[in-house]
Every structure is written in C-alpha cells, then in structure tokens.
Amino acid sequence: MTSTEISTGTERPGDVLDDLTWWTRPVEERDALFARLRAEDPRPYVLERDLGGAPRGGGFWALTTYDDVWDVSRRPDDFCSGQGTTIFDQPASLREYRGSIIDMDNPEHQRLRRIVSRGFTTKSLDRLHTDVEQSARDIIGAVATRGGCDFVTDIAALLPLRIVNVMMGIPQRYEQFIFDQTNIVLGASDPEYVPDQTPRAVATAVWKAGEALSDLLRELAAERIAEPKDDLITTLVTAQGERLTPEELARFFILLVGAGNETTRNALSHGLLALTQFPEQRALWQGDPDTHTIAAVDEVVRWASPVLYMRRTVTRDGVRLGEQEFREGDKVVLWYRSANQDESRFPDPTRFDVTRDHGAHVAFGAPGPHHCLGANLARLELSVAFRTLFELLPDIRAVGEPQFLRSNFLHGVKHLRAEFTPQEVTA
C-alpha cells in the first residue's frame, strides 16, 4: 500500500501523532497509543496537521517497532536525511541556510562529521570530566539551601548548557542569552516560548533566534581565527586541513546546544520523575552508584526518550521495509519513543529498571551514519549529575505534575517542582 492509496476521510488512532496538543497529554496515555499501534497497526499512515491541529495535506508513515526503526536507520541510501528530519517540510533554501549534519547526506555529512568529531574523542571527554563535576556542584549547590526549586530551569537546563559553553570556549555571561534563544528554536510550537502561534510568527521567531545565535558564533569564530585559544571553537575553525567555516560553526553550535542540551536536560528531568515514581529503583541506584550508574543512565535515556522521532525520506520507487513497498518521496518517521518501549525488545517496557539489560536502545538513534555524536558526552553529564544529586541532595524528589513541552519532536519538560531537605554545600 502506498500513500496515494490512503483514504483521508476517516481519522485513525495514529493521526494524533501530528497533533501537538495531544502531546501535552499524560505520558501514560501516549504510551498506551503506541502500544496499541505496535500490536494492531505498526506502520500507520498519518495525516499531517498544522500548528492549530487542522489537517494541512500530506502525511507520513509512522514506524513504531524497534526492528523497523533499527532497519531504516542503517539504510541511508534508501531512506535519506537530506530532505529534512522533521515532519514539516522546509523549503530547500531554508534547509540549506539552517542545515546541520543531521539534515545532510554523504558526502557533505561525512565531511562535517569528521571535523566536529574532534571534539568528542575519548581524550577530549576525559579532559572535560573535572569541568562537568565542578559545574554540577556549582549548579546544584546554588539551590541546595532553598529546600525546593524548579528542577528544569534551576538544574537540568543549566548543566548541559554550561558544559557546552565550556567546551566551546563561550564566556558564561552569554549563558542566559543562549538559554533563551534555544528555548525559542526548539520550543517554538509551545506558546510559553512563542506566544503568537500563527505560522508566520513562529517562523519569524525561530529565524530571529537562530540568527542571534549565529551572529554570536560568527563573532567568536573571527576572534579565534585572529587569536586562537584552547577550546573547541579554535579546534574547529583553525585546524590544519579540513575546518569549519564560521557559518558552518554557527550551524553546528545550534545543533550542539539544541540537540545536545535538550537531550541531557530532558533526560535529567525525566530521570528525577523516574526516581520519584520508582523508589525501590532509586534506593538500589543511590545505595550503590558504583555498580549501577552506567546501566542506570542508559535506562534513564531509554525510559525518557528525549528525542521522540526523526524523519527520513524514501529515495526511490520500490524501496521495501518487510512486506511494504514505498515510493520515492514518501516520508517515514522513526518513533524512537515507541521503539524504546517495544515489548519484543524490552520486557515490561514502561517500568524504570536500573538493572535492565537494555541492549541497544535507540534514544541516541539506531546504528547508522546519524547515530548521536554526543552520546558519550550525554552519558558523562548524566552520570555526574545523578551522583552529585545523591551526594548533595539525597532526598530530592519531584512534587506535583510536570509541565510538558507542546511538541511531538522533543519529549520536553518545561517545569518540574522539586523539594528536598535544605543543605549547606561547601565549594
């Protein structure tokens, strides 16, 4: 069956997947729908909707099983990224202007990934460990005497943002500015960040925020070219041989503070929810962090699935996935959230279990050219953050309901109240 053979007259359960308001519903409701789809209709054709929830024409195939997501990710020649990685189609000129390595195919993708990977080597991350530990102590220590905080804005959002700035060599005075602009770029579908939700206003807000970030990075790139320093900006724009242009650096930075910051930010927030909802697992991890942290961090990421999906586009007629045949231009959406809860791969998948043999979850993407370059950085940040929380705020817990981002791309938590026994923390 192909997209042209789908009737648009009857709404099916999967059609809510492109309804942004539905994504603010309780997590249990959303997970129940994915479980139903995996069992009854694992590759539904979903009608696309505008920001207000009305059908706007077109659609995509939603891939909900672990095996389908895994298979498509390993076949970039059949399912490409260069035509866009979000459901909504951007004009080619805008993709080229704002494009990053996640929206590219080879050979451009190989070239840029080869350059930026210099900042994510084992040696680079080992050098960063002390900075991560100090940043975690500083950020958590700053709220420790209060007895409560907004865990997202006071802790979870600040740690990965600060680490990215340290890596890049961006002065801390720009931290709030970058925080505000990335909230707009990645949370544009949420009225808290872009109050005017008309398409033109949203597009304008995203463009302005992206330009503001790009201007900052172009300025810093020019400074490093004139006066190199020991930071990632210098490495990327002044290296012998292949290097990034200032414009490419700006695009990479938006990806890094976006994808990198949001993944860790939301994994931390969902992790606190998991520790609160599953106290026996918290006791196990907190009681022996040396034994459990490595597996527990991957379980946090699987359970949270901070990036809900990535899109691919079929490159030619006749591409097959199992028994299904696609046509050139068909859009397929890889629902990582559903794949990470596939019962055939993860028994009792909605349960948070720090002893789970998680195998290969797809929260960082499945194998293939677009597997998350910053996966080990995220693991480092999460490991240090939770160990520091256990040390400094041992009884921290989530209170009340989280406020979810209005988005079907990021499993975002905007606000989460946390309470704890006040502590005095020494520097």
Secondary structure by P-SEA (a helix, b strand, c coil): ccccccccccccccccccccccccccaaaaaaaaaaaaacccccbbbbbccccccccbbbbbbccaaaaaaaaacccccccccccccccccaaaaaacccccccccaaaaaaaaaacccccaaaaaaaaaaaaaaaaaaaaaacccccccccccccccaaaaaaaaaacccccaaaaaaaaaaaacccccccccccccaaaaaaaaaaaaaaaaaaaaaaaaaaaacccccaaaaacccccccccaaaaaaaaaaaaaaaaaaaaaaaaaaaaaaaacaaaaaaaaacccccaaaaaaaaaaaaccccbbbbbbcccccccccccccccbbbbbcaaaaaaccccccccccccccccccccccccccccccccaaaaaaaaaaaaaaaaaacccccccccbbbbccccccccccbbbbbccbbbbcc
